[in-house]
Amino acid sequence: MLRRKFIQQGSALAAGALLIPRAFSKPLYQDPWTISMLNKTTGVFTEKGGTILFQVAKDNIIVVDTEFPEQADHLITVIKGKSSRPVSVLINTHHHGDHTSGNISFKSMADQVVAHANSLKNQRTVAIRQKTEDKQYFPNSTFTEKWSGKFGRETVSMHYFGPAHTDGDSLVYFETSGIVHMGDLINNRRYPYIDRTAGASIKGWISVLNKTLTTFDDKTTFVFGHATEGFPVYGKKEAIVAMKSYFERLLEFTGKEIQSGITKEAFLKNTSIPGVTEWVGDGIERSLTAAWEELTESKQS
């Protein structure tokens, strides 16, 4: 997505979002990444991989997710142009490489790396399988239900509402700023990856999104792990409602198809889901496969 286009979309979405401060804005017209500020100190960084949320304040630096090493280095350059402080806390929303591979770039800057216990478990499992342990900077602080820390004027809490995209997805809440990083619990109008190898559950995902809607107020800004072209990587509850509706329609359609006696091979040839209009393009087979397997396995058990 072109930088100028992204910033225009973000401004249209969140009226009152601040323009990029001078300390951040100087290189943006020529660099490959995009930064859009949500307030004076807190912004989203996008380049390649899952969206990064960061805060650079007078008395703290917080980073949520890290994309890949090259992209993490780009963000570090931006941060160092603003502050010489070490990173107060580095947080991972979940274990996938496009959110954690850049951790290694922060190894000399961040002593504390926090994630859900299952996220650490999954990250280790993948690294061992791929023989990339030496390229990881694993979380050294974990939780199972809720974690909270005070960093300068910002309080950050992490919430685990159950299995969804994986079995280790955290919602990261900047309480003072009123911002929640959803990780890949929200792919804004993009077909999601439902990682059943890491304990994913579509039914659980719907439950997590329902709990998100009731836990946070309507003023909260939500940061999304990914967005399809033409849609922003942050917004309000409307995107959560839309994604929940997507999963509900996916399960309803899959259940009816299974009941009709269709074969899995024929089912996976579907190119659309009834009632779903904004999710288009490649990737639907991932959802269809996961839904079929989840519903057929639940019938057998």
Secondary structure, 3 states (H helix, E strand, C coil): CCHHHHHHHHHHHCCCCCCCCHHHHCCCCCCCCEEEECCCCEEEEECCCCCEEEEECCCCEEEECCCCHHHHHHHHHHHHCCCCCCECEEECCCCCHHHHHHHHHHCCCECCEEEEHHHHHHHHHHHHHHCCHHHCCCCCEEECCEEEEEECCEEEEEECCCCCCCCCCCEEEECCCCEEECHHHCEECCCCCCCHHHCCCHHHHHHHHHHHHHHCCCCCEEECCEECCCCCCEECHHHHHHHHHHHHHHHHHHHHHHHHCCCHHHHCCCCCCCCCCCCCCCCHHHHHHHHHHHHHHHHHC
